[in-house]
């Protein structure tokens, strides 16, 4: 497999933009695909090139086995990104994607790879805080589906479609296994600025646990809360993207956009 083909499979919904001054790599939540970021290129200025990251096991990579081991996922993702870091870049991740972005920066720093100018994390507690909820990735299928229903991130029509769920459940179990077995290792705080997003009605990710991300950077820190539960991204997309633009403006070489 050529490097070009390998890159293409990692960057779904990617629209090349030679005029861009900065790349924004976006990482999805558990069970999500790059499709959740498909509208972002339309709603961000041309100076920002959006590269939604497609993880194995979803989208065009549906036949590839999903990762169940977090360090392996981080290493593989890093290897896919390392050849396209020739200009300033930032990371955005929601839920599981927030952890991916955070640990990628740690991996880059450890391996003396260029690091992002900014990290945007969304819908996830600070990485050192252990979840108080029981793991669900190994639950019997009926119980697992009911837990997905409670999370409110999977449409009811999908949950009721047995054929489709048989395709999705292995991916969801793998992603939840990654989330639920993750343990944050002690390390120095990141140097890059960090912006944190959360939903006011998220029953699992509270303002206090979002605020605790502050411990993981020596750079500037800000927290923004929006109406909605854990999946507040879509209904607040305009406001979230405007915040991203505002925070990235110093790296775009312009005063206003």
LOROGU-943121 format. One line per 5 residues: their letters; for each residue x, y, z of N, C-alpha, C. Coordinates in Angstrom, 2 decimals. Example, Ala and Ser with C-alpha at 12.3 -4.5 7.8 and 13.67 -1.06 7.14 Angstrom:
// residues 2
AS = 13.19/-5.69/7.80/12.30/-4.50/7.80/13.20/-3.30/7.80; 12.85/-2.25/7.08/13.67/-1.06/7.14/12.90/0.03/7.87
***
This chain:
// residues 257
XXXXX = 0.85/-1.20/0.00/0.00/0.00/0.00/0.88/1.24/0.00; 0.61/2.17/-0.93/1.42/3.38/-1.00/1.07/4.31/0.15; 1.98/5.25/0.44/1.73/6.22/1.48/0.50/7.06/1.17; 0.31/7.39/-0.12/-0.83/8.22/-0.50/-2.15/7.51/-0.21; -2.23/6.23/-0.57/-3.44/5.46/-0.30/-3.67/5.33/1.18
XXXXX = -2.60/5.08/1.93/-2.71/4.94/3.38/-3.24/6.24/4.00; -2.75/7.39/3.53/-3.22/8.67/4.03/-4.69/8.89/3.69; -5.07/8.53/2.47/-6.44/8.77/2.05/-7.45/8.05/2.93; -7.12/6.84/3.36/-8.08/6.10/4.17/-8.22/6.69/5.57; -7.23/7.41/6.03/-7.29/8.03/7.35/-8.03/9.36/7.34
XXXXX = -8.15/10.01/6.18/-8.73/11.35/6.13/-9.96/11.37/5.24; -11.10/10.97/5.81/-12.36/11.00/5.08/-12.92/12.43/5.07; -13.71/12.74/4.04/-14.33/14.07/3.89/-13.28/15.17/3.84; -12.07/14.81/3.43/-10.99/15.78/3.37/-11.03/16.51/2.03; -10.99/17.83/2.08/-10.95/18.66/0.88/-9.62/19.41/0.86
XXXXX = -8.71/19.02/-0.02/-7.42/19.70/-0.08/-7.58/21.21/-0.27; -6.78/21.96/0.45/-6.88/23.42/0.42/-5.47/24.01/0.45; -4.86/24.18/-0.71/-3.48/24.68/-0.77/-3.32/26.07/-0.17; -4.42/26.84/-0.09/-4.33/28.21/0.44/-4.40/28.25/1.96; -4.67/27.12/2.58/-4.84/27.09/4.04/-3.54/27.43/4.75
XXXXX = -3.68/28.06/5.92/-2.51/28.40/6.74/-2.40/27.50/7.96; -3.44/26.69/8.19/-3.45/25.82/9.37/-4.35/24.63/9.10; -3.97/23.47/9.62/-4.79/22.25/9.50/-5.43/21.93/10.84; -6.70/21.55/10.79/-7.43/21.14/11.98/-7.78/19.67/11.84; -7.11/18.82/12.63/-7.39/17.39/12.63/-8.49/17.11/13.66
XXXXX = -9.52/16.36/13.25/-10.69/16.14/14.10/-10.88/14.65/14.38; -11.09/14.31/15.64/-11.21/12.92/16.08/-12.60/12.66/16.65; -13.27/11.58/16.23/-14.67/11.34/16.60/-14.83/10.70/17.96; -16.07/10.69/18.42/-16.44/10.01/19.67/-16.56/8.51/19.44; -16.73/7.75/20.53/-16.85/6.29/20.44/-18.01/5.92/19.52
XXXXX = -17.73/5.06/18.56/-18.74/4.63/17.61/-18.96/5.61/16.47; -18.37/6.79/16.56/-18.55/7.81/15.53/-17.53/7.67/14.42; -17.80/8.34/13.32/-16.89/8.33/12.17/-16.54/9.75/11.80; -15.70/9.87/10.78/-15.31/11.20/10.29/-16.51/11.98/9.77; -17.62/11.28/9.49/-18.81/11.94/8.93/-19.37/13.01/9.85
XXXXX = -19.11/12.93/11.15/-19.68/13.94/12.05/-19.06/15.31/11.82; -17.93/15.34/11.10/-17.26/16.62/10.81/-17.41/17.01/9.34; -18.30/16.36/8.62/-18.36/16.56/7.17/-18.77/17.98/6.78; -19.53/18.67/7.66/-19.97/20.04/7.32/-18.97/21.10/7.74; -17.99/20.73/8.53/-17.07/21.74/9.07/-16.31/22.52/8.01
XXXXX = -15.83/21.89/6.93/-15.12/22.68/5.91/-15.98/23.79/5.31; -17.30/23.58/5.27/-18.20/24.60/4.71/-18.37/25.79/5.66; -18.13/25.55/6.93/-18.47/26.55/7.94/-17.26/27.13/8.66; -16.08/26.85/8.13/-14.85/27.45/8.66/-14.18/28.25/7.54; -13.43/29.29/7.87/-12.77/30.08/6.83/-11.77/29.25/6.03
XXXXX = -11.53/29.68/4.81/-10.67/28.92/3.90/-9.24/28.79/4.41; -8.85/29.64/5.34/-7.49/29.56/5.87/-7.28/28.35/6.77; -8.40/27.67/7.14/-8.31/26.48/7.97/-8.72/25.26/7.14; -7.82/24.32/7.02/-8.09/23.08/6.29/-8.49/22.00/7.29; -9.70/21.49/7.16/-10.23/20.48/8.08/-9.86/19.09/7.57
XXXXX = -9.29/18.29/8.47/-8.97/16.90/8.13/-9.63/15.97/9.15; -10.88/15.57/8.91/-11.52/14.60/9.81/-10.80/13.26/9.72; -10.49/12.69/10.86/-9.73/11.44/10.91/-10.70/10.25/10.97; -10.55/9.33/10.03/-11.38/8.11/9.97/-10.62/6.96/10.61; -11.10/6.50/11.74/-10.46/5.39/12.44/-10.88/4.06/11.83
XXXXX = -10.08/3.02/11.97/-10.45/1.71/11.45/-11.78/1.22/12.03; -12.56/0.52/11.20/-13.81/-0.07/11.66/-15.05/0.75/11.38; -14.90/1.87/10.66/-16.06/2.73/10.37/-15.89/3.39/9.02; -17.01/3.90/8.49/-16.96/4.55/7.19/-16.43/3.62/6.11; -15.54/4.14/5.28/-14.95/3.33/4.21/-14.01/2.26/4.77
XXXXX = -13.71/2.34/6.07/-12.79/1.37/6.71/-13.57/0.35/7.55; -14.83/0.16/7.22/-15.72/-0.70/8.01/-15.19/-2.12/8.14; -14.51/-2.61/7.12/-14.03/-4.00/7.15/-12.73/-4.17/7.93; -12.11/-3.06/8.31/-10.88/-3.15/9.10/-11.23/-3.33/10.58; -10.51/-4.19/11.30/-10.81/-4.38/12.72/-10.51/-3.12/13.52
XXXXX = -11.43/-2.71/14.39/-11.18/-1.53/15.22/-10.14/-1.83/16.28; -9.46/-0.81/16.73/-8.49/-0.96/17.81/-9.21/-1.17/19.14; -8.62/-2.00/19.98/-9.12/-2.17/21.35/-8.06/-1.80/22.38; -6.86/-1.47/21.90/-5.73/-1.13/22.76/-5.35/0.31/22.48; -5.51/1.19/23.47/-5.35/2.62/23.25/-3.96/3.00/22.75
XXXXX = -2.87/2.53/23.35/-1.54/2.90/22.83/-1.34/2.52/21.37; -1.89/1.38/20.95/-1.76/0.97/19.54/-2.51/1.92/18.63; -3.69/2.36/19.07/-4.47/3.32/18.30/-3.71/4.64/18.16; -3.13/5.11/19.24/-2.40/6.37/19.22/-1.19/6.27/18.28; -0.46/5.18/18.37/0.73/5.03/17.53/0.35/4.98/16.05
XXXXX = -0.68/4.21/15.71/-1.09/4.11/14.31/-1.59/5.46/13.78; -2.33/6.18/14.60/-2.83/7.49/14.18/-1.67/8.47/14.01; -0.71/8.41/14.92/0.47/9.28/14.82/1.22/9.01/13.52; 1.38/7.76/13.17/2.11/7.41/11.95/1.38/7.91/10.70; 0.05/7.97/10.78/-0.73/8.48/9.64/-0.61/10.00/9.53
XXXXX = -0.48/10.67/10.67/-0.45/12.13/10.67/0.93/12.71/10.43; 1.97/11.97/10.77/3.31/12.56/10.85/3.80/13.13/9.52; 3.29/12.60/8.40/3.76/13.07/7.10/2.99/14.30/6.60; 1.98/14.73/7.37/1.19/15.89/6.92/1.21/17.00/7.97; 2.34/17.12/8.63/2.49/18.15/9.66/3.45/19.24/9.19
XXXXX = 3.36/19.57/7.90/4.29/20.52/7.31/3.84/21.97/7.45; 2.73/22.20/8.15/2.30/23.55/8.45/1.64/23.54/9.83; 1.40/24.71/10.43/0.78/24.72/11.76/-0.51/23.90/11.78; -0.79/23.26/12.90/-1.98/22.41/12.99/-2.52/22.44/14.41; -3.80/22.04/14.52/-4.47/21.95/15.81/-5.26/20.65/15.84
XXXXX = -5.63/20.22/17.04/-6.44/19.01/17.23/-7.78/19.38/17.86; -8.83/18.72/17.37/-10.15/18.76/18.02/-10.62/17.33/18.21; -11.10/17.02/19.40/-11.65/15.68/19.64/-12.84/15.75/20.57; -13.87/14.96/20.26/-15.04/14.89/21.13/-15.10/13.53/21.81; -15.30/13.54/23.12/-15.42/12.33/23.93/-14.17/11.47/23.76
XXXXX = -14.28/10.26/23.22/-13.09/9.44/23.01/-12.06/10.19/22.18; -12.53/10.99/21.23/-11.62/11.76/20.39/-10.80/12.77/21.16; -11.34/13.25/22.29/-10.59/14.17/23.14/-9.36/13.48/23.72; -9.55/12.24/24.17/-8.42/11.47/24.70/-7.39/11.18/23.61; -7.87/10.89/22.41/-6.95/10.61/21.31/-6.08/11.84/21.04
XXXXX = -6.71/13.00/20.94/-5.94/14.21/20.69/-4.93/14.49/21.79; -5.35/14.33/23.03/-4.48/14.57/24.18/-3.28/13.63/24.17; -3.54/12.33/23.98/-2.45/11.36/24.03/-1.56/11.43/22.79; -2.11/11.87/21.67/-1.27/12.08/20.48/-0.21/13.16/20.75; -0.62/14.23/21.43/0.35/15.29/21.72/1.44/14.76/22.65
XXXXX = 1.05/13.98/23.63/2.06/13.37/24.50/3.00/12.47/23.70; 2.44/11.69/22.78/3.25/10.80/21.93/4.20/11.63/21.07; 3.68/12.69/20.45/4.53/13.56/19.61/5.66/14.15/20.43; 5.34/14.63/21.62/6.36/15.24/22.47/7.44/14.23/22.85; 7.02/13.04/23.23/7.96/12.00/23.63/8.88/11.61/22.48
XXXXX = 8.34/11.63/21.25/9.10/11.19/20.09/9.67/12.36/19.29; 9.66/13.53/19.91/10.25/14.74/19.31/9.65/15.05/17.95; 8.34/14.94/17.88/7.57/15.31/16.69/6.91/16.65/16.95; 6.79/17.45/15.93/6.14/18.75/16.04/4.76/18.61/16.70; 4.42/19.52/17.61/3.16/19.43/18.34/2.18/20.53/17.90
XXXXX = 0.89/20.36/18.19/-0.12/21.32/17.72/0.02/22.69/18.40; -0.53/23.69/17.72/-0.55/25.03/18.30/-1.69/25.17/19.30; -2.69/24.26/19.23/-3.84/24.36/20.12/-4.52/22.99/20.20; -5.07/22.70/21.38/-5.84/21.47/21.58/-7.26/21.85/22.00; -8.25/21.34/21.26/-9.66/21.52/21.60/-10.20/20.17/22.06
XXXXX = -10.66/20.11/23.30/-11.23/18.86/23.82/-12.69/19.11/24.15; -13.53/18.10/23.91/-14.96/18.29/24.01/-15.62/17.04/24.59; -16.50/17.26/25.57/-17.34/16.17/26.06/-16.62/15.04/26.74; -15.52/15.33/27.43/-14.81/14.27/28.16/-14.24/14.84/29.45; -14.34/14.07/30.52/-13.73/14.47/31.77/-12.22/14.58/31.61
XXXXX = -11.58/15.34/32.48/-10.12/15.40/32.46/-9.55/13.99/32.56; -8.46/13.71/31.85/-8.00/12.32/31.70/-7.59/11.62/32.98; -7.23/12.38/34.03/-6.80/11.74/35.26/-7.97/11.34/36.15; -9.19/11.71/35.79/-10.37/11.41/36.61/-10.99/10.10/36.13; -11.04/9.12/37.03/-11.62/7.82/36.68/-13.14/7.91/36.67
XXXXX = -13.75/7.23/35.72/-15.20/7.20/35.63/-15.82/6.48/36.83; -16.94/7.00/37.28/-17.66/6.37/38.39/-18.67/5.33/37.90; -18.79/5.20/36.59/-19.79/4.30/36.03/-19.19/2.94/35.71; -20.01/1.94/35.80/-19.53/0.59/35.51/-19.18/0.47/34.03; -18.17/-0.33/33.71/-17.85/-0.57/32.29/-19.01/-1.25/31.59
XXXXX = -19.21/-0.92/30.34/-20.33/-1.52/29.60/-19.87/-2.34/28.39; -18.58/-2.28/28.06/-18.17/-2.89/26.78/-18.33/-4.40/26.75; -18.38/-5.05/27.93/-18.53/-6.50/27.97/-19.93/-6.94/28.38; -20.87/-6.03/28.47/-22.23/-6.40/28.87/-22.89/-7.29/27.82; -23.84/-8.12/28.23/-24.65/-8.87/27.26/-25.31/-7.90/26.28
XXXXX = -25.59/-8.39/25.10/-26.02/-7.50/24.02/-27.23/-6.64/24.39; -28.26/-7.22/24.99/-29.46/-6.45/25.33/-29.14/-5.33/26.31; -28.31/-5.62/27.29/-27.94/-4.60/28.27/-27.06/-3.53/27.64; -26.18/-3.97/26.76/-25.29/-3.02/26.07/-26.11/-2.04/25.23; -27.09/-2.55/24.49/-27.94/-1.69/23.66/-28.74/-0.72/24.52
XXXXX = -29.21/-1.19/25.68/-29.97/-0.31/26.57/-29.08/0.82/27.09; -27.82/0.51/27.38/-26.89/1.55/27.82/-26.67/2.58/26.71; -26.56/2.10/25.47/-26.41/3.01/24.33/-27.63/3.92/24.23; -28.80/3.35/24.46/-30.04/4.14/24.41/-30.01/5.25/25.46; -29.53/4.94/26.65/-29.47/5.93/27.72/-28.49/7.06/27.40
XXXXX = -27.45/6.74/26.65/-26.46/7.76/26.30/-27.00/8.76/25.28; -28.05/8.35/24.53/-28.75/9.27/23.63/-27.90/9.68/22.43; -26.91/8.85/22.07/-26.08/9.19/20.93/-26.35/8.36/19.69; -27.19/7.32/19.83/-27.51/6.45/18.71/-29.01/6.56/18.43; -29.41/6.92/17.21/-30.83/7.06/16.91/-31.60/5.78/17.22
XXXXX = -32.82/5.93/17.70/-33.64/4.77/18.06/-33.86/3.85/16.86; -34.01/4.44/15.67/-34.20/3.62/14.47/-33.01/2.70/14.23; -31.81/3.19/14.56/-30.60/2.36/14.42/-30.59/1.26/15.48; -30.92/1.62/16.71/-30.95/0.64/17.79/-31.95/-0.47/17.52; -33.02/-0.16/16.81/-34.06/-1.14/16.51/-33.73/-2.00/15.29
XXXXX = -32.72/-1.59/14.53/-32.35/-2.30/13.30/-31.33/-3.38/13.64; -31.78/-4.61/13.78/-30.90/-5.69/14.24/-29.74/-5.94/13.29; -30.01/-5.88/12.00/-28.94/-6.14/11.02/-27.85/-5.08/11.11; -28.26/-3.82/11.21/-27.29/-2.74/11.31/-26.53/-2.81/12.63; -27.23/-3.13/13.71/-26.58/-3.20/15.01/-25.54/-4.31/15.07
XXXXX = -25.75/-5.38/14.32/-24.75/-6.45/14.30/-23.44/-5.97/13.68; -23.53/-4.97/12.80/-22.32/-4.37/12.24/-21.69/-3.37/13.21; -22.54/-2.65/13.93/-22.06/-1.56/14.77/-21.57/-2.02/16.14; -22.17/-3.05/16.69/-21.85/-3.45/18.07/-20.37/-3.77/18.25; -19.72/-4.53/17.36/-18.27/-4.78/17.56/-17.44/-3.49/17.60
XXXXX = -17.81/-2.51/16.78/-17.09/-1.23/16.77/-17.32/-0.50/18.07; -18.58/-0.45/18.49/-18.93/0.25/19.73/-18.27/-0.42/20.94; -18.29/-1.73/20.98/-17.64/-2.43/22.10/-16.15/-2.13/22.14; -15.52/-2.11/20.97/-14.08/-1.83/20.90/-13.78/-0.42/21.39; -14.59/0.55/20.95/-14.37/1.93/21.35/-14.61/2.13/22.85
XXXXX = -15.66/1.50/23.36/-15.92/1.63/24.79/-14.84/0.92/25.59; -14.30/-0.16/25.06/-13.19/-0.84/25.75/-11.98/0.09/25.85; -11.70/0.81/24.77/-10.59/1.77/24.78/-10.81/2.84/25.84; -12.02/3.40/25.86/-12.34/4.44/26.84/-12.27/3.92/28.27; -12.84/2.74/28.49/-13.02/2.24/29.85/-11.77/1.62/30.45
XXXXX = -10.81/1.25/29.61/-9.57/0.68/30.12/-8.43/1.71/30.11; -8.70/2.89/29.59/-7.68/3.95/29.54/-7.31/4.40/30.95; -6.02/4.54/31.19/-5.52/5.11/32.43/-4.47/6.16/32.10; -4.66/7.35/32.62/-3.74/8.45/32.35/-2.45/8.27/33.14; -1.33/8.25/32.46/-0.04/8.12/33.11/0.47/9.50/33.53
XXXXX = 1.15/9.54/34.65/1.72/10.81/35.11/2.75/11.32/34.11; 2.63/12.58/33.78/3.56/13.21/32.84/3.43/14.72/33.00; 4.38/15.43/32.46/4.35/16.89/32.54/3.16/17.43/31.76; 2.61/18.58/32.18/1.50/19.20/31.42/1.94/19.54/30.00; 0.97/19.64/29.12/1.24/20.08/27.76/1.61/21.57/27.77
XXXXX = 2.27/22.01/26.72/2.64/23.42/26.62/1.64/24.22/25.79; 0.83/23.53/24.97/-0.05/24.25/24.06/-1.30/24.75/24.79; -1.91/25.84/24.29/-3.19/26.30/24.84/-4.26/25.22/24.68; -5.27/25.25/25.56/-6.32/24.25/25.55/-7.68/24.92/25.70; -8.61/24.53/24.84/-9.99/24.98/24.94/-10.87/23.76/25.16
XXXXX = -11.76/23.85/26.16/-12.60/22.72/26.54/-14.06/23.08/26.32; -14.82/22.13/25.72/-16.25/22.31/25.48/-17.03/21.25/26.26; -18.22/21.63/26.73/-19.07/20.67/27.43/-20.53/21.01/27.27; -21.38/20.01/27.55/-22.83/20.19/27.50/-23.40/20.41/28.89; -24.25/21.41/29.03/-24.80/21.75/30.35/-25.63/20.61/30.94
XXXXX = -26.23/19.79/30.08/-27.08/18.71/30.56/-26.39/17.34/30.45; -25.09/17.33/30.26/-24.36/16.07/30.20/-24.32/15.47/31.60; -24.95/14.32/31.79/-25.06/13.73/33.13/-23.77/13.09/33.61; -22.84/12.82/32.71/-21.61/12.14/33.08/-20.38/13.05/33.09; -20.42/14.12/32.32/-19.27/15.02/32.22/-19.69/16.38/32.77
XXXXX = -19.31/16.64/34.00/-19.76/17.84/34.70/-18.78/19.00/34.49; -19.21/20.17/34.89/-18.35/21.34/34.76/-17.05/21.17/35.54; -17.14/20.60/36.73/-15.94/20.39/37.54/-14.94/19.47/36.85; -15.44/18.39/36.23/-14.52/17.45/35.58/-13.97/18.01/34.27; -14.68/18.94/33.67/-14.15/19.64/32.50/-13.10/20.67/32.92
XXXXX = -13.40/21.39/33.99/-12.46/22.38/34.51/-11.13/21.74/34.88; -11.17/20.45/35.28/-9.96/19.76/35.73/-8.95/19.54/34.61; -9.36/19.74/33.35/-8.39/19.68/32.25/-7.30/20.75/32.42; -7.59/21.80/33.17/-6.64/22.88/33.37/-5.29/22.36/33.88; -5.33/21.26/34.64/-4.10/20.70/35.20/-3.14/20.18/34.12
XXXXX = -3.65/20.00/32.89/-2.87/19.34/31.86/-2.27/20.27/30.83; -2.23/21.56/31.13/-1.55/22.48/30.23/-0.95/23.63/31.03; 0.19/24.09/30.55/0.78/25.32/31.11/0.43/26.51/30.23; -0.28/26.24/29.13/-0.69/27.31/28.24/-2.03/27.92/28.66; -2.56/28.77/27.82/-3.85/29.39/28.09/-4.94/28.31/28.15
XXXXX = -5.96/28.57/28.97/-7.04/27.59/29.16/-8.37/28.32/29.16; -9.36/27.75/28.49/-10.72/28.29/28.56/-11.73/27.16/28.51; -12.87/27.37/29.12/-13.95/26.39/29.19/-15.23/27.04/28.68; -15.94/26.34/27.77/-17.19/26.84/27.20/-18.27/25.78/27.35; -19.39/26.16/27.93/-20.51/25.24/28.12/-21.65/25.62/27.19
XXXXX = -22.33/24.58/26.65/-23.42/24.78/25.70/-24.65/23.99/26.13; -25.81/24.44/25.69/-27.03/23.69/25.96/-26.97/22.34/25.26; -27.37/21.31/25.99/-27.39/19.98/25.40/-26.76/18.95/26.30; -26.95/17.68/25.95/-26.37/16.58/26.71/-24.99/16.25/26.15; -24.59/15.00/26.23/-23.25/14.62/25.80/-23.03/14.89/24.31
XXXXX = -24.10/14.85/23.54/-23.98/15.05/22.10/-24.52/16.44/21.72; -23.84/17.45/22.23/-24.25/18.84/22.02/-23.63/19.46/20.79; -22.76/18.71/20.10/-21.98/19.29/19.01/-22.84/19.85/17.89; -23.78/19.05/17.39/-24.52/19.44/16.19/-25.37/20.68/16.42; -26.08/20.73/17.54/-27.00/21.84/17.78/-26.25/23.14/18.08
XXXXX = -24.97/23.04/18.43/-24.18/24.22/18.76/-22.99/24.41/17.81; -23.09/23.81/16.63/-21.95/23.81/15.72/-21.46/25.22/15.40; -22.37/26.14/15.10/-21.97/27.49/14.71/-21.14/28.16/15.80; -21.62/28.07/17.05/-20.93/28.72/18.16/-19.59/28.06/18.45; -19.55/26.72/18.37/-18.31/25.99/18.61/-17.26/26.36/17.56
XXXXX = -17.67/26.38/16.30/-16.72/26.71/15.23/-16.23/28.15/15.36; -17.10/29.05/15.79/-16.67/30.44/15.96/-15.63/30.54/17.07; -15.81/29.76/18.14/-14.82/29.74/19.22/-13.49/29.20/18.71; -13.54/28.15/17.91/-12.32/27.58/17.34/-11.59/28.62/16.49; -12.34/29.33/15.65/-11.74/30.36/14.80/-11.09/31.44/15.64
XXXXX = -11.80/31.88/16.67/-11.25/32.94/17.53/-9.94/32.50/18.18; -9.89/31.24/18.63/-8.69/30.76/19.31/-7.53/30.52/18.34; -7.85/30.25/17.08/-6.79/29.97/16.10/-6.34/31.22/15.35; -7.04/32.32/15.53/-6.72/33.53/14.78/-5.24/33.95/14.90; -4.61/33.84/16.08/-3.20/34.25/16.16/-2.27/33.48/15.22
XXXXX = -2.70/32.30/14.79/-1.84/31.48/13.93/-2.20/31.63/12.46; -3.21/32.44/12.15/-3.66/32.60/10.78/-3.11/33.85/10.14; -2.46/34.70/10.93/-1.87/35.90/10.38/-2.85/36.99/10.03; -4.06/36.96/10.64/-5.06/37.99/10.38/-5.64/38.46/11.71; -6.18/39.67/11.71/-6.78/40.21/12.94/-8.25/39.84/13.07
XX = -8.91/39.71/11.94/-10.33/39.36/11.97/-10.67/38.48/10.79; -11.75/37.68/10.96/-12.18/36.76/9.90/-13.69/36.92/9.72
***
